[in-house]
Amino acid sequence: MTYLDYAATTPVDKRVLESMLPYFSEHFGNANSLYQVGRDAYHALEAARETIASGIGAARPSEIIFTSGGTEADNAAFVSVLKRIAPDGGHLITSAYEHPGILNLVISLGKQGYDITLVQPREDGLIHADDLAKAMREDTKIVSIMHGNNEIGTVNDVKTLAEIAHSRGALFHTDAVQSLGKVPFNVQDLGVDMASFSAHKIYGPKGVGALYLRRGISFDSFLKGGGQEGRRRSGTQNVAGAIGFAKALELCLEEMDAEALRLSVLRNHIVNRVTSALENTQATVSGDMLLPGIASLLINGVEGESMLLQLDNQGYAISTGSACSSGSLDPSHVLLAVGVKKEIAHGSLRVSLGRFTTEEDVDGFVDALIPIVEKLRAMSPVYQRYFGKESS
Ligand SMILES: *Cc1c(COP(=O)(O)O)cnc(C)c1O
């Protein structure tokens, strides 16, 4: 199999797995126990917290709260903070192309009495400062705009967006799950109050992530229990997971510059080959505000699922923003939000590259894709009618 869906999840790097293994066996202790095996686990957990804090430029390790992943961090940033700063309602802002971990949460808060505004990205796939400024109100409590988008790969100017939120007295959160370890991300340089991360997008294990919570922000955890994580996230900590997460981040940061260059060359190679070999195809977005490893392609007149299944038959794992894959009737909310028409969005492909992707992988993928698209188009009366040679 050739795996080209690194934005969905990544394999655990062997070096990460090795760092974790002792914490399932000889160092199995509960990090909250006072005897030796517990203290060992505690010290390892705190070392992992320090690694992650310094990796994201946090001022203090205590600003890192380990969670079960990106989705929990996203939920905590709103629910646990709103319980303190605005329990009775107020105005919340996010963007229309967030990951469901934020978007569906904010929509549900809207049904619970908060006023919500969804800022639309522009056609360049970015949230513009003017548009956020217009959405701000006197009673805006939290603004959450993602750093790197998981479907189209655009990277927002979070520093400017955070300044706008702060100038109107709101807190600023960013979902940095997709950008961590891939492009520079420093909570103090960017001036964010909260940020969400997940290990499994950076060659760490699934089911562990973190919330950066700047010191001084009131927080009343929505998870009640034993009061672990400084009373901010109850439940026995996933020590091995936290250690794997820290190791994964360390490796990504060491290799980041070279890897970003390597992957953007491969990404551009895919886009160039596909768009020159097949007419009526394009990259969803372009420009330099892009994550290195994500190629979002629009292939007119072909269903994303059809391409996905045929590529799967040939051993290639990729994603589509087309409808059926998500179990709904509408294509990806991200593509629609950046102004892609429904018919066109149905023919979208997301190819995402990572640490183990080679040039042969991407050439093999393009070699497989081209005849699949040609065959599907030849069988499609719709394509023949609207895009085919006869009509042009
Ligand atoms: C994967 C992802 C999440 C969710 O993280 P989980 O650890 O899978 O819960 C949130 N936001 C973005 C942008 C993601 O890509």
The ligand as a MOL file (V3000), in Angstrom:
LIG
                    3D

  0  0  0     0  0            999 V3000
M  V30 BEGIN CTAB
M  V30 COUNTS 15 15 0 0 0
M  V30 BEGIN ATOM
M  V30 1 C -7.1800 15.6820 13.3110 0
M  V30 2 C -7.5870 17.0560 13.6590 0
M  V30 3 C -8.2730 17.3320 14.8540 0
M  V30 4 C -8.7220 16.2600 15.7910 0
M  V30 5 O -7.6890 15.6760 16.5360 0
M  V30 6 P -7.9730 14.2450 17.2000 0
M  V30 7 O -6.7530 13.9910 18.0290 0
M  V30 8 O -8.1380 13.2790 16.0820 0
M  V30 9 O -9.1950 14.3920 18.0460 0
M  V30 10 C -8.5910 18.6290 15.1310 0
M  V30 11 N -8.2540 19.6320 14.2920 0
M  V30 12 C -7.5990 19.4150 13.1450 0
M  V30 13 C -7.2410 20.5760 12.2760 0
M  V30 14 C -7.2440 18.1170 12.7770 0
M  V30 15 O -6.6020 17.9090 11.6220 0
M  V30 END ATOM
M  V30 BEGIN BOND
M  V30 1 1 1 2
M  V30 2 1 2 3
M  V30 3 2 2 14
M  V30 4 1 3 4
M  V30 5 2 3 10
M  V30 6 1 4 5
M  V30 7 1 5 6
M  V30 8 2 6 7
M  V30 9 1 6 8
M  V30 10 1 6 9
M  V30 11 1 10 11
M  V30 12 2 11 12
M  V30 13 1 12 13
M  V30 14 1 12 14
M  V30 15 1 14 15
M  V30 END BOND
M  V30 END CTAB
M  END
